[in-house]
């Protein structure tokens, strides 16, 4: 029984962390967001809603400066204030913003948002269990190894989700008549917009795939679907 104690503790810890993270995320988003109201973006959202046979797509602005989009576990879509400001100052087009919304819709539709919260809790639990076990045999470096292994696992899962959400967005943008060109042009801008964060980090540790790889995947889909975008 004593041998299983670290595992049991990790499982309990994961459950508690999942409940707390879901509650805290929802509370934070409720307190720091408002409904997006922009005529040009609203029209593009209506085009995408029509392609999905939905009456409308609600998008919220999350009042933080980092440039990002996110899909909450409860299915809500958010664009950060920093990202929206880039759109308002002309650095990002309406169609490019629509590609972000389509990408986040992909995370929701494919179940990534809810699963990521579960994965986050589970990875923390694995980290605790590994650190406890490895610490007995490898004092001093057991915790470091546990952290490295769980970080690599999280990055790989996240990259897979990003590719899937990109594919969903490509299909939705094509069906909505917006096309995939804005999706590709935004990727080319992202490094500059975000300050090239992670540019020197090995690809297997990045939570998002490399820009060139994402664009290549979009172009492969265009070729497969017989779609020509410039």
RAKA-V751096 format. One record per residue. N is the residue number from 1. SS is DSSP state (H for helix, E for strand, - for the rest). PHI is phi in radians with two decimals (999 if undefined). Layout:
BEGIN
N:SS:PHI
N:SS:PHI
END
This chain:
BEGIN
1:-:999
2:H:-1.08
3:H:-1.15
4:H:-1.53
5:H:-0.98
6:H:-1.02
7:H:-1.20
8:H:-1.11
9:H:-1.10
10:H:-1.12
11:H:-1.13
12:H:-1.09
13:H:-1.06
14:H:-1.10
15:H:-1.11
16:H:-1.12
17:H:-1.12
18:H:-1.09
19:H:-1.06
20:H:-1.17
21:H:-1.10
22:H:-1.09
23:H:-1.14
24:H:-1.18
25:H:-1.11
26:H:-1.07
27:H:-1.12
28:H:-1.10
29:H:-1.14
30:H:-1.09
31:H:-1.36
32:-:-2.14
33:E:-2.51
34:E:-2.54
35:E:-1.27
36:-:-1.15
37:-:-2.42
38:-:-2.49
39:H:-0.94
40:H:-1.19
41:H:-1.19
42:H:-1.06
43:H:-1.14
44:H:-1.17
45:H:-1.13
46:H:-1.16
47:H:-1.07
48:H:-1.23
49:H:-1.09
50:H:-1.08
51:H:-1.15
52:-:-1.74
53:-:1.02
54:-:-2.00
55:-:-1.19
56:-:-2.88
57:-:-2.10
58:-:-1.52
59:E:-2.20
60:E:-1.98
61:E:-1.77
62:E:-1.61
63:-:-1.37
64:-:-2.34
65:-:-1.47
66:-:-0.92
67:-:-1.43
68:-:-2.90
69:E:-2.19
70:E:-2.65
71:E:-2.03
72:-:-1.35
73:-:-1.02
74:-:-1.50
75:-:1.70
76:-:-1.34
77:E:-1.88
78:E:-2.29
79:E:-2.08
80:E:-1.26
81:H:-1.02
82:H:-1.04
83:H:-1.19
84:H:-1.07
85:H:-1.11
86:H:-1.14
87:H:-1.20
88:H:-1.17
89:-:-1.57
90:-:1.55
91:-:-1.23
92:-:-2.26
93:-:-1.43
94:H:-1.09
95:H:-1.14
96:H:-1.18
97:H:-1.14
98:H:-1.08
99:H:-1.17
100:H:-1.17
101:H:-1.07
102:H:-1.08
103:H:-1.09
104:H:-1.18
105:H:-1.06
106:H:-1.08
107:H:-1.04
108:H:-1.19
109:H:-1.07
110:-:-1.59
111:-:1.37
112:H:-1.18
113:H:-1.06
114:H:-1.20
115:H:-1.17
116:H:-1.08
117:H:-1.12
118:H:-1.16
119:H:-1.05
120:H:-1.04
121:H:-1.16
122:H:-1.14
123:H:-1.17
124:H:-1.11
125:H:-1.15
126:H:-1.07
127:H:-1.03
128:H:-1.12
129:H:-1.12
130:H:-1.11
131:H:-1.08
132:H:-1.18
133:H:-1.23
134:H:-1.17
135:H:-1.08
136:H:-1.27
137:H:-1.67
138:-:-2.26
139:-:-0.98
140:-:1.64
141:-:-2.06
142:H:-1.05
143:H:-1.14
144:H:-1.08
145:H:-1.12
146:H:-1.06
147:H:-1.12
148:H:-1.13
149:H:-1.11
150:H:-1.25
151:H:-1.14
152:H:-1.12
153:H:-1.11
154:H:-1.09
155:H:-1.12
156:H:-1.14
157:H:-1.10
158:H:-1.15
159:H:-1.09
160:H:-1.08
161:H:-1.09
162:H:-1.12
163:H:-1.09
164:H:-1.15
165:H:-1.18
166:H:-1.06
167:H:-1.12
168:H:-1.06
169:H:-1.09
170:H:-1.01
171:H:-1.14
172:H:-1.17
173:H:-1.09
174:H:-1.17
175:H:-1.14
176:-:-1.42
177:-:1.46
178:-:-1.50
179:-:1.52
180:-:-1.64
181:H:-1.00
182:H:-1.12
183:H:-1.09
184:H:-1.23
185:H:-1.14
186:H:-1.17
187:H:-1.02
188:H:-1.19
189:H:-1.55
190:H:-1.06
191:H:-1.00
192:H:-1.21
193:H:-1.12
194:-:-1.72
195:-:1.36
196:-:0.97
197:-:-1.07
198:-:1.47
199:-:-1.06
200:-:-1.72
201:-:-1.54
202:-:-0.95
203:H:-0.99
204:H:-1.30
205:H:-1.85
206:-:-1.39
207:-:-1.36
208:-:-2.04
209:-:-1.15
210:-:-1.13
211:H:-0.97
212:H:-1.05
213:H:-1.23
214:H:-1.20
215:H:-1.15
216:H:-1.06
217:H:-1.16
218:H:-1.12
219:H:-1.15
220:H:-1.16
221:H:-1.18
222:H:-1.02
223:H:-1.13
224:H:-1.16
225:H:-1.52
226:-:1.28
227:-:-1.78
228:-:-1.97
229:-:-2.18
230:-:-2.10
END
